[in-house]
Amino acid sequence: MKFDLVIRGASVVRPEGVEGLCIGIEDGRIAELAPELPGEAKETIDARGLHLFPGVIDAHVHFNDPGRSDWEGVATGSAALSAGGGTCFIDMPLNSSPPTLDAPSFAAKLAACNAAARTDFALWGGLTPDNLDHLEALADCGVAGYKAFMSGSGIDDFRRCDDEALYRGMRIAASRGLPVAVHAENEALVGALSAEARAAGRRSARDFLDSRPVVAEEEAISRAVAMAAETGCKLHVVHTSSARGARLVREAAAAGLADVSCETCPHYLFFTDSDVEALGARAKCAPPLRPAAERDELLALVAAGLVDTVGSDHSPAPLSMKEAADFFDAWGGISGVQSTLRAMLTLPVPLPLLPRLLSVNVALRFGLPGKGGLRVGADADCTLVDLSDTSIVSAEELFDRHRLSPYVGRALRGRVKRTLLRGRTVFRDGALAGDPQGRFIRPEST
């Protein structure tokens, strides 16, 4: 037996294009790719008629363990990820309780993930004004980078960074070769507009949308880029909601002003501000969904390969936290970790670009060894998808805890038939497979 597993007959999707290949897997890694692989294997998967993608790496999830697993949890969150074709996540330092701000809280998060993760994982550390003295310890623990909020996080024990704290944190991050990810919105502007609206009794979904204009994102990105350029810090702008914001990042990177990358989310490409008014808090997030014209411009940049990564920003909460007469009080966060790949397949994005957006670039940016691509020597992380299937998303097929996804009722392309983590099936034909087997991935130099 030459291989532990051979996948035969799939249309393999890589950045170079789509090609009919067989994949030989041994000891959890890809050992060979070829049009034909003669000989026997311990197990063979007939993948004729299916497309094979590298496993999705979602660098932006809030699974909330430990402390707020009633909001989500690593068990349910990673199950949903695997059902959506995902094989690795990087968990944000909030909304767990305590947030991941020092070595003991990192250890608690790591223990929770080790106990329940169905996929491999890495962990973000937090960057706040309160934990600058702990950033070195977090680096020693093996964080993938630091997450900072330039506007309020919505969590009392995870304070936003003012300019001084962000600058000091970036200097430390640069000394350790780690990226800083920023939620980029101008707090002074957003805070003033929100307070003005609420004081006037304007508390609808439209009032919330109007309180967080694109310029608030644009200005904060510019400020973060300037600090990254000054400190030499690697900067990653998360959940970029606007074409203007994405262009700022691309132009700064192209000009060599800073080592900066840009993430957007499927919901910014799929939905618009009118969906927030129609769906309510299920479609509430910050930065918010934008008008159709802005959405279309951002989608064009993604389709042209001018955005680096796509992550779900899966940030769930119980229905009770979504229901509020004052829309400003409703918890903001979109549940979409299971729908990322299917949403991107539904959008007009070239098929070979998806491995870069969802896997390759993520692994490269955050230094995830063995992850991100379908190549000899890489971990055998992949997903088989039936692209001939277009179906309506139902709540019953979702694996996250509360199933409050705005994608429910929408037609999405593709049906994830099977997801393999290091060559082992973790999801197949609508059902989870095997026990949790996720491993912590300690980043290496990027």
C-alpha positions in Angstrom: 0.0 0.0 0.0 1.7 3.2 -1.2 -0.7 5.7 0.4 -3.0 5.8 3.4 -5.6 7.5 1.2 -6.0 8.5 -2.4 -8.6 10.9 -3.7 -9.3 10.2 -7.3 -11.0 12.1 -10.1 -11.5 15.5 -8.5 -11.3 18.8 -10.2 -8.6 20.3 -8.0 -8.9 24.1 -7.5 -5.6 25.9 -6.9 -4.4 29.4 -7.7 -2.8 28.2 -10.9 -6.2 26.9 -12.2 -8.5 23.9 -12.1 -7.0 20.5 -13.0 -8.2 16.9 -12.8 -5.8 15.3 -10.3 -5.4 12.5 -7.9 -4.0 13.2 -4.5 -2.0 10.7 -2.5 -2.0 11.2 1.3 0.4 9.6 3.7 0.8 10.3 7.5 -1.7 13.2 7.3 0.2 15.0 4.5 0.0 15.3 0.8 2.6 12.9 -0.6 1.8 13.2 -4.4 -0.4 15.0 -6.9 -0.7 13.6 -10.4 -3.2 13.1 -13.1 -3.1 9.4 -12.3 -1.8 7.5 -9.2 -1.4 3.8 -9.9 -1.5 1.2 -7.2 -3.6 0.5 -4.2 -4.2 2.6 -1.1 -5.7 1.7 2.3 -8.6 4.0 1.4 -9.8 5.5 -1.8 -12.3 8.3 -2.3 -14.0 8.5 -5.7 -14.4 12.3 -6.2 -15.5 12.3 -9.8 -17.9 15.2 -10.4 -16.6 17.1 -7.4 -14.3 20.0 -7.0 -11.5 19.8 -4.3 -10.5 23.0 -2.5 -7.9 23.5 0.2 -9.6 23.6 3.6 -10.9 27.0 4.5 -8.8 28.8 7.1 -11.0 31.3 9.0 -8.7 33.8 10.7 -11.6 35.7 12.3 -14.0 33.9 14.5 -15.4 34.5 18.0 -16.1 31.0 19.5 -16.2 32.6 23.0 -14.7 29.7 25.0 -14.1 29.8 27.9 -16.8 31.8 29.7 -19.4 32.5 27.1 -20.0 29.2 25.4 -23.7 29.9 25.7 -23.1 32.5 22.9 -21.3 29.9 20.8 -18.5 27.5 21.9 -15.5 25.8 20.3 -17.4 22.5 19.9 -20.3 24.0 17.9 -18.3 26.7 16.2 -15.6 24.3 14.9 -18.3 21.8 13.9 -20.0 24.5 11.8 -16.6 25.5 10.3 -15.9 21.9 9.2 -19.4 21.6 7.7 -18.6 24.6 5.6 -15.4 23.2 4.3 -13.1 24.6 7.0 -10.1 23.0 8.6 -8.5 25.7 10.7 -9.5 28.8 12.6 -7.8 31.6 14.5 -10.0 32.5 17.5 -10.3 36.1 18.5 -9.3 37.1 22.1 -12.8 38.3 22.8 -15.7 37.5 23.6 -14.3 34.8 25.9 -14.3 35.5 29.6 -11.6 36.3 30.5 -10.4 37.7 27.2 -7.0 36.5 26.0 -4.9 39.2 27.5 -2.1 37.4 29.3 -0.5 34.0 29.8 -3.1 32.5 32.2 -6.0 33.5 30.0 -4.2 32.2 27.0 -3.8 28.8 28.8 -7.5 28.8 29.6 -8.4 29.4 26.0 -5.9 26.8 24.8 -7.3 24.2 27.1 -10.9 24.9 25.9 -9.9 24.5 22.3 -7.8 21.4 22.9 -10.8 19.8 24.5 -13.4 20.5 21.9 -12.0 21.7 18.5 -13.0 19.6 15.5 -10.5 21.5 13.3 -7.0 22.8 13.9 -6.6 26.2 15.4 -4.4 29.1 16.3 -5.2 31.9 18.8 -5.1 35.7 18.7 -3.9 37.6 21.7 -5.5 40.9 22.7 -4.0 44.4 22.6 -5.6 46.9 24.9 -4.3 49.8 27.1 -4.4 47.4 30.0 -2.1 44.6 28.9 0.9 46.2 27.2 3.1 44.6 29.8 1.8 41.1 28.8 2.3 41.2 25.1 5.7 39.6 25.3 4.3 36.8 27.4 1.6 36.2 24.8 4.1 36.0 22.1 6.0 33.4 24.1 2.7 31.5 24.4 2.4 31.3 20.6 -0.2 33.8 19.6 -0.7 34.4 15.9 -0.8 38.1 16.4 -2.6 40.8 18.5 -6.1 42.1 18.0 -6.9 45.8 18.8 -10.1 47.8 18.6 -9.8 51.5 17.5 -13.4 51.9 18.5 -15.4 50.3 21.4 -15.4 46.5 21.3 -18.8 46.1 23.1 -17.1 44.1 25.9 -16.3 46.0 29.1 -13.1 43.9 29.8 -11.6 44.5 26.4 -11.0 48.2 26.1 -10.3 50.0 22.8 -6.8 51.3 22.1 -6.2 55.0 22.0 -3.5 56.1 19.7 -0.8 55.9 22.4 -1.6 52.3 23.3 -1.9 51.2 19.7 1.5 52.8 18.9 3.2 51.2 21.9 1.6 47.9 21.1 2.7 48.0 17.5 6.3 48.6 18.6 6.2 45.5 20.7 4.5 43.5 18.0 7.2 44.6 15.5 10.0 43.5 17.8 8.4 40.0 17.9 7.6 39.9 14.2 3.9 39.5 14.9 1.0 41.2 13.1 -1.5 43.6 14.7 -5.1 43.2 13.5 -7.3 46.3 13.9 -11.0 46.9 14.0 -10.7 50.3 12.2 -13.4 52.8 13.0 -12.9 56.4 14.3 -14.3 56.3 17.9 -14.8 60.0 18.2 -16.9 60.3 15.1 -18.9 57.1 15.6 -19.5 57.9 19.3 -20.7 61.4 18.6 -23.0 60.4 15.8 -24.5 57.5 17.9 -25.0 59.8 20.9 -26.7 62.4 18.7 -29.1 59.9 17.2 -30.1 58.4 20.5 -30.6 61.7 22.2 -33.0 62.7 19.4 -34.9 59.4 19.8 -33.6 58.0 16.5 -32.9 54.4 17.4 -33.8 52.3 14.3 -31.7 50.1 12.1 -31.3 53.0 9.7 -30.2 55.3 12.4 -27.5 52.8 13.5 -26.3 52.5 9.9 -26.1 56.3 9.5 -24.0 56.5 12.7 -21.1 54.5 11.3 -20.2 56.1 7.9 -17.5 54.9 5.6 -15.3 57.9 6.4 -15.0 56.6 10.0 -13.5 53.4 8.7 -11.4 55.2 6.1 -9.8 57.7 8.6 -9.0 54.9 11.1 -7.3 52.8 8.5 -5.2 55.8 7.4 -4.1 56.3 11.0 -3.3 52.7 11.6 -1.3 52.5 8.4 0.7 55.6 9.4 1.5 54.0 12.8 2.5 50.7 11.2 4.8 52.5 8.8 6.5 54.3 11.7 6.9 51.2 13.9 7.6 48.6 11.3 4.7 46.6 12.5 2.8 44.2 10.2 -0.8 45.4 10.1 -3.9 43.5 9.1 -7.1 45.5 8.7 -10.0 43.1 9.6 -13.6 43.1 8.2 -13.0 46.0 5.8 -16.5 47.0 4.7 -15.8 49.5 2.0 -14.0 49.8 -1.3 -12.5 53.0 -0.1 -10.9 51.2 2.9 -9.7 48.4 0.8 -8.1 50.7 -1.7 -6.2 52.5 1.1 -4.7 49.3 2.2 -3.8 48.2 -1.3 -2.2 51.5 -2.2 -0.2 51.6 1.0 1.1 48.1 0.5 1.8 48.7 -3.2 3.8 51.8 -2.5 5.8 50.1 0.2 4.6 52.5 2.9 3.7 49.7 5.3 3.5 45.9 5.6 -0.3 46.0 5.5 -2.9 43.5 4.4 -6.7 43.6 4.2 -9.5 41.2 5.1 -13.1 41.5 4.1 -16.1 39.2 5.0 -18.6 37.4 2.8 -21.5 39.4 4.3 -20.0 42.7 3.0 -20.0 41.2 -0.5 -23.3 39.4 -0.3 -25.7 41.7 1.6 -26.4 45.5 1.7 -27.7 48.0 4.2 -31.3 47.3 3.1 -30.8 43.8 4.4 -30.2 45.2 7.8 -33.5 46.9 7.8 -35.2 43.8 6.5 -33.5 41.2 8.7 -32.9 43.2 11.8 -30.1 42.4 14.2 -29.3 39.1 12.4 -27.6 41.4 9.9 -26.1 43.9 12.4 -22.4 44.2 12.5 -19.7 46.9 12.8 -18.6 48.3 10.5 -22.1 47.9 9.1 -23.3 46.6 5.8 -23.0 49.2 3.1 -25.2 50.5 0.2 -25.3 48.4 -3.0 -23.0 50.7 -4.9 -20.3 50.5 -2.2 -20.8 46.7 -1.9 -20.4 46.3 -5.7 -17.2 48.3 -5.7 -15.7 46.2 -2.9 -16.8 43.0 -4.7 -15.0 44.2 -7.9 -11.8 44.7 -5.9 -12.1 41.2 -4.4 -12.7 39.7 -7.9 -9.7 41.5 -9.2 -7.5 40.0 -6.5 -6.9 43.3 -4.7 -8.1 42.1 -1.3 -5.8 39.7 0.6 -8.1 37.5 2.7 -11.7 36.7 3.5 -12.9 35.7 7.0 -16.3 35.2 8.5 -16.1 37.4 11.6 -18.5 34.8 13.1 -19.7 36.6 16.2 -22.9 34.9 17.5 -25.1 35.6 20.5 -28.4 34.3 21.8 -31.6 35.5 20.3 -32.4 37.4 23.5 -29.4 39.6 22.9 -30.5 40.3 19.3 -34.0 41.5 20.3 -34.1 45.1 21.4 -36.4 48.0 20.8 -33.4 50.2 20.5 -31.3 48.9 17.6 -28.2 50.3 19.1 -28.6 48.0 22.1 -29.0 44.8 20.0 -25.8 42.7 19.9 -23.9 43.2 16.7 -22.4 40.2 15.1 -23.1 38.0 12.1 -23.2 34.2 12.3 -21.7 32.9 9.0 -18.8 30.6 9.7 -20.5 27.7 7.9 -21.5 29.7 4.8 -18.2 31.4 3.9 -17.2 29.1 1.1 -20.7 28.7 -0.4 -21.2 32.5 -0.3 -18.0 33.1 -2.1 -18.9 30.4 -4.7 -22.2 32.2 -5.3 -20.5 35.6 -6.0 -18.8 36.5 -9.3 -15.3 35.7 -8.1 -12.9 33.6 -10.3 -12.7 30.1 -9.0 -8.9 29.9 -8.8 -8.9 33.1 -6.6 -10.8 31.4 -3.8 -7.9 29.3 -2.6 -5.8 32.4 -2.1 -8.6 34.4 -0.3 -9.7 31.6 1.9 -6.6 29.5 2.5 -3.2 30.3 0.9 -2.9 34.0 1.8 -4.2 33.3 5.3 -1.6 30.7 6.1 1.2 32.9 4.6 0.2 36.0 6.4 -0.1 34.4 9.8 2.7 31.9 9.4 0.7 28.7 9.8 3.1 25.8 9.1 1.8 23.1 6.8 -1.4 24.9 6.1 -3.0 26.7 3.2 -2.3 24.9 0.0 -2.7 21.7 -2.0 1.0 20.9 -2.4 3.3 18.1 -1.6 4.4 18.2 2.0 1.4 20.2 3.2 -1.2 19.0 5.6 -3.9 17.1 3.8 -6.6 19.7 4.6 -9.2 19.8 1.9 -12.9 19.9 1.1 -14.9 18.2 -1.7 -17.7 20.3 -3.1 -20.5 19.6 -5.5 -20.7 22.8 -7.6 -23.7 21.6 -9.5 -25.8 22.0 -6.3 -27.5 25.3 -5.6 -29.9 25.2 -2.7 -31.6 27.3 -0.1 -29.8 27.5 3.3 -32.0 26.1 6.1 -31.5 26.7 9.8 -31.7 22.9 10.3 -28.5 22.3 8.4 -26.4 24.7 10.5 -24.2 23.5 13.3 -23.5 26.7 15.2 -25.3 27.1 18.5 -28.1 29.5 17.7 -28.6 29.2 13.9 -29.3 32.9 13.5 -27.6 33.2 10.2 -28.7 35.9 7.7 -28.0 33.4 5.0 -31.0 31.3 6.0 -33.5 31.4 3.2 -30.9 32.4 0.6 -29.8 30.3 -2.3 -26.1 29.5 -2.2 -24.0 27.6 -4.7 -22.2 24.4 -3.8 -22.7 21.6 -1.4 -19.9 20.6 0.9 -19.8 16.8 0.6 -16.7 16.0 2.6 -14.1 17.8 4.7 -10.8 16.2 5.5 -8.4 17.4 8.3 -4.9 16.0 7.9 -6.4 13.2 5.7 -9.1 12.2 8.1 -12.8 12.8 7.4 -14.3 15.3 9.9 -17.5 16.0 8.0 -19.4 13.9 5.4 -22.8 14.2 3.7 -24.4 16.5 6.2 -23.0 14.8 9.4 -20.0 15.3 11.6 -17.5 12.4 11.5 -15.2 11.2 14.3 -14.2 12.7 17.6 -12.7 16.2 18.0 -9.1 16.0 16.8 -8.1 19.7 16.4 -4.5 20.6 17.1 -3.0 24.0 18.2 -0.9 25.5 15.4 1.9 27.6 16.7 2.9 30.2 14.1 6.3 30.3 12.6 8.1 33.3 11.2 6.2 35.1 8.4 
